Amino acid sequence: MLVAKLNDLIENKKLQLVELVKKHGFSHTKVLHLSQEIDKLINKYMIIKKEPYNSRFKGNRYIK
């Protein structure tokens, strides 16, 4: 997954999280689940950003 696409996905999920919190409160199961999903995406983003540029690509093909 490309960094920009992953970043967009994180931002969209964060907006969804805000709406869920407004509707259900902070401790609702749906809110906690989405928050954990965002955490996983952020961890993936940080790992990708930490890798040297060349190790993320093999030829023209992106390595997941």
N, CA, C and O of each residue as an XYZ file, in Angstrom:
256
protein
N       0.856     -1.171      0.000
C       0.000      0.000      0.000
C       0.901      1.233      0.000
O       1.805      1.343      0.828
N       0.663      2.130     -0.898
C       1.480      3.327     -0.982
C       1.246      4.222      0.223
O       0.162      4.230      0.808
N       2.276      4.974      0.587
C       2.229      5.828      1.769
C       1.081      6.832      1.690
O       0.347      7.002      2.663
N       0.917      7.489      0.563
C      -0.141      8.498      0.425
C      -1.526      7.865      0.563
O      -2.414      8.433      1.200
N      -1.700      6.703     -0.030
C      -2.984      6.007      0.053
C      -3.269      5.579      1.496
O      -4.397      5.693      1.975
N      -2.249      5.094      2.168
C      -2.379      4.688      3.563
C      -2.707      5.892      4.440
O      -3.544      5.798      5.338
N      -2.057      7.008      4.186
C      -2.324      8.230      4.939
C      -3.773      8.688      4.740
O      -4.436      9.079      5.700
N      -4.261      8.640      3.506
C      -5.653      9.007      3.227
C      -6.627      8.084      3.963
O      -7.637      8.533      4.506
N      -6.311      6.809      3.971
C      -7.156      5.838      4.663
C      -7.212      6.141      6.161
O      -8.280      6.090      6.772
N      -6.068      6.452      6.740
C      -6.009      6.802      8.165
C      -6.861      8.036      8.444
O      -7.632      8.058      9.403
N      -6.724      9.046      7.619
C      -7.489     10.282      7.823
C      -8.992     10.033      7.709
O      -9.771     10.578      8.492
N      -9.399      9.222      6.750
C     -10.825      8.895      6.601
C     -11.352      8.131      7.812
O     -12.454      8.393      8.295
N     -10.553      7.189      8.293
C     -10.956      6.412      9.472
C     -11.052      7.311     10.704
O     -11.925      7.112     11.549
N     -10.167      8.293     10.812
C     -10.221      9.219     11.945
C     -11.507     10.043     11.923
O     -12.102     10.294     12.970
N     -11.934     10.460     10.740
C     -13.198     11.191     10.625
C     -14.378     10.302     11.024
O     -15.308     10.750     11.695
N     -14.326      9.048     10.605
C     -15.369      8.098     10.996
C     -15.387      7.920     12.515
O     -16.450      7.820     13.127
N     -14.200      7.883     13.109
C     -14.083      7.715     14.554
C     -14.729      8.881     15.300
O     -15.433      8.675     16.289
N     -14.491     10.085     14.834
C     -15.091     11.270     15.460
C     -16.613     11.156     15.447
O     -17.271     11.444     16.446
N     -17.163     10.737     14.318
C     -18.619     10.601     14.215
C     -19.148      9.506     15.140
O     -20.197      9.667     15.764
N     -18.422      8.402     15.225
C     -18.843      7.326     16.126
C     -18.814      7.776     17.582
O     -19.710      7.441     18.356
N     -17.791      8.530     17.953
C     -17.692      9.035     19.326
C     -18.865      9.963     19.631
O     -19.448      9.896     20.713
N     -19.206     10.822     18.687
C     -20.350     11.724     18.881
C     -21.643     10.937     19.097
O     -22.487     11.314     19.909
N     -21.777      9.849     18.361
C     -23.010      9.065     18.403
C     -23.073      8.121     19.605
O     -24.120      7.987     20.238
N     -21.935      7.459     19.921
C     -21.945      6.380     20.910
C     -21.146      6.659     22.180
O     -21.332      5.963     23.179
N     -20.270      7.648     22.170
C     -19.393      7.879     23.321
C     -18.071      7.143     23.161
O     -17.903      6.318     22.263
N     -17.133      7.461     24.055
C     -15.767      6.946     23.923
C     -15.612      5.452     24.188
O     -14.722      4.824     23.615
N     -16.434      4.879     25.021
C     -16.195      3.501     25.443
C     -17.038      2.459     24.707
O     -17.028      1.286     25.080
N     -17.756      2.865     23.682
C     -18.573      1.921     22.911
C     -17.675      0.964     22.132
O     -16.590      1.335     21.684
N     -18.139     -0.251     21.980
C     -17.377     -1.293     21.283
C     -16.987     -0.881     19.864
O     -15.861     -1.131     19.435
N     -17.902     -0.258     19.140
C     -17.608      0.176     17.768
C     -16.474      1.201     17.748
O     -15.608      1.168     16.874
N     -16.491      2.104     18.717
C     -15.457      3.139     18.807
C     -14.106      2.500     19.111
O     -13.102      2.829     18.478
N     -14.083      1.598     20.067
C     -12.828      0.939     20.441
C     -12.268      0.108     19.291
O     -11.060      0.101     19.054
N     -13.144     -0.585     18.584
C     -12.704     -1.407     17.451
C     -12.083     -0.536     16.353
O     -11.014     -0.856     15.834
N     -12.754      0.558     16.005
C     -12.231      1.438     14.960
C     -10.928      2.094     15.408
O     -10.011      2.268     14.604
N     -10.844      2.453     16.671
C      -9.616      3.042     17.199
C      -8.441      2.066     17.072
O      -7.336      2.462     16.702
N      -8.684      0.805     17.377
C      -7.640     -0.216     17.238
C      -7.257     -0.423     15.775
O      -6.086     -0.637     15.460
N      -8.230     -0.359     14.899
C      -7.960     -0.477     13.461
C      -7.060      0.673     12.995
O      -6.119      0.466     12.230
N      -7.361      1.879     13.463
C      -6.540      3.048     13.121
C      -5.130      2.880     13.669
O      -4.158      3.206     12.987
N      -5.010      2.377     14.892
C      -3.688      2.133     15.482
C      -2.859      1.198     14.607
O      -1.671      1.437     14.392
N      -3.476      0.147     14.109
C      -2.764     -0.803     13.244
C      -2.316     -0.141     11.943
O      -1.209     -0.383     11.463
N      -3.185      0.693     11.379
C      -2.825      1.405     10.146
C      -1.679      2.384     10.396
O      -0.780      2.515      9.566
N      -1.710      3.064     11.530
C      -0.631      4.000     11.874
C       0.675      3.247     12.075
O       1.729      3.712     11.641
N       0.620      2.088     12.727
C       1.830      1.278     12.899
C       2.403      0.862     11.549
O       3.614      0.921     11.339
N       1.536      0.443     10.639
C       1.977      0.067      9.294
C       2.616      1.266      8.594
O       3.661      1.141      7.956
N       1.973      2.428      8.723
C       2.489      3.668      8.127
C       3.887      3.981      8.668
O       4.794      4.309      7.903
N       4.055      3.879      9.980
C       5.347      4.189     10.597
C       6.433      3.214     10.138
O       7.575      3.616      9.911
N       6.085      1.952     10.002
C       7.053      0.956      9.532
C       7.478      1.269      8.102
O       8.666      1.226      7.780
N       6.512      1.584      7.247
C       6.819      1.904      5.853
C       7.684      3.150      5.764
O       8.648      3.187      5.000
N       7.345      4.167      6.541
C       8.109      5.420      6.504
C       9.529      5.231      7.028
O      10.438      5.960      6.633
N       9.721      4.267      7.906
C      11.031      4.017      8.500
C      11.966      3.292      7.528
O      13.185      3.449      7.595
N      11.385      2.498      6.626
C      12.183      1.725      5.671
C      12.874      2.651      4.676
O      12.310      3.662      4.259
N      14.095      2.296      4.304
C      14.731      3.057      3.218
C      13.889      2.946      1.950
O      13.269      1.914      1.695
N      13.874      3.999      1.172
C      13.045      4.074     -0.037
C      13.240      2.855     -0.934
O      12.259      2.271     -1.394
N      14.470      2.465     -1.187
C      14.749      1.380     -2.128
C      14.244      0.029     -1.649
O      13.943     -0.836     -2.472
N      14.143     -0.176     -0.343
C      13.693     -1.481      0.140
C      12.188     -1.655      0.001
O      11.682     -2.770      0.130
N      11.459     -0.559     -0.262
C      10.008     -0.644     -0.426
C       9.612     -1.052     -1.837
O       8.467     -1.434     -2.078
N      10.534     -0.973     -2.749
C      10.216     -1.255     -4.142
C      11.148     -2.325     -4.694
O      12.332     -2.370     -4.360
N      10.604     -3.173     -5.531
C      11.408     -4.159     -6.247
C      11.090     -3.931     -7.708
O      10.034     -4.338     -8.194
N      11.990     -3.290     -8.398
C      11.695     -2.873     -9.758
C      10.644     -1.785     -9.701
O      10.796     -0.811     -8.963
N       9.587     -1.938    -10.465
C       8.485     -0.980    -10.447
C       7.329     -1.449     -9.574
O       6.283     -0.802     -9.521
N       7.515     -2.564     -8.897
C       6.429     -3.166     -8.132
C       6.620     -2.913     -6.653
O       7.701     -3.140     -6.109
N       5.581     -2.449     -6.009
C       5.626     -2.158     -4.582
C       5.514     -3.454     -3.783
O       4.700     -4.322     -4.099
N       6.325     -3.570     -2.764
C       6.295     -4.739     -1.888
C       5.466     -4.398     -0.660
O       5.724     -3.391     -0.001
N       4.476     -5.223     -0.345
C       3.645     -4.988      0.847
C       4.380     -5.406      2.085
O       3.848     -5.287      3.189
